[in-house]
Amino acid sequence: RYIGDWSSDVCSSDLIAQLERLGIERALIYKLAVTTGLRKGEIASLTIGQLDLDGDCPQLTLNAADEKNREGNSIPLRSDVADELREWIANIGGGSPRHTLSFSNRGASDTSPA
């Protein structure tokens, strides 16, 4: 459907909610990339289990196999980013530790940063 056609079936509340959710998720992907220096593939490889959001210094752990230099790394997270990740996890129902942060596995056709 063409998004410019503002008929009621195109602008349903479900579509609007989906687009709003995708916008929030895309913004979180960009914020995570900018504040950590992680690449697109590194972000896509992350799982909820690699996040430590509750300690004094929130951080994520990047597995060696998923990192360009293949060394692995613990990367500190800004508190506002950790808060947004906590909120996102809560909004998806908690997610399992193996749930990826790719954001695209919930019906989005393309949510990865360009």
N, C-alpha and C positions, 0 to 999 in steps of 0.2 A: 504494500500500500504506500501511496505517496503521502508523506507527512504533511505536505502543504495543503492537502485536502482536509479541511476542518469539519468534515461531517461527523455526526455523533458516533458512528461506529469506529471511526479512526481515532478519535480522541476519547476513547472510553477511559474510565477511571483506572482500569487495570493497566492500560498502555501508559497512562501518565505516571502511575506508581512505578512501573518497570523502568521508564526513562529516568525518573528521579533517582531510583536506586542505582541505575547504571552510572549516572552522573556522580553520585556520592562515591561509588566504588572507584571510578576512574580518577577522581580527585585524590583519593587515598593512595592509589597506585603511584601517581605522580609525586605526591608528598613523600612517600616511602623512597622513591628513586632519588629525589632531590636531597633529602636529608641524610641518606645513607650512602649514596654513590653506587648503589646496586644497579646492575644491568637488568634489562627486561627478562632474560632467561633465568637470572639468579632470583628475581622476585617470583617468577612463575614456579620455581622449584621449591619455594618455601612452603612449609606446612605449619599448622597451628602448633604442633608439638615442638617446633623450633623457636617458638616465642617464649620469652620469660618477661611477662608484662607486670608481674606483681612484686618484684623485688625493689630495692632502693634505687637500683640503676636498671631500668628496663632495657632488654637487649634481645637480639636474635642471634641464632647460631647458624651460620652457613656451612653446609657440608662441603668437604673438600671436592667431592665429585661434581658439585654444582658450581664451583667457583672457577674463574678463568685461570688463576695460577695454581689451582688444585691443592691448596694448603688448608682450606677451611678457615673460618674466622668467627669470632664473636663481635658483633657490631652493636654499640650502644644506640638506643633509640631516644629521641627527644620525648619528653613526657606528654606533649600534646599528640604526637603520633601514636604513642602507646595507648593513650586514652581513646583515640579514634579506632585503633585496632581492637581494643576491648569492646567498644560499642558495636563494631562490625560483627565480631564473633557472637556477641549477644543477639544481634539481629538475625543471624543465620541459625539461631537455635543452639549455639554452643559449639557445634562442629566437633568432629573427632580429631585427635592429635595428628591424624594422617591427612586431614582435609587441607588441600592446597590453598594458597593465597592467590591463585590465578584469577579469582573472581568470575571467571567465564563459565564455570561448571553449573551455574544456576540459571541457564536459559539465555544468556547473552550471546549474541552472534560474534561480537568482536569488542572485547573490553581491554585489550592490551594496548599499552601506549605505543604510538607510532615510532 
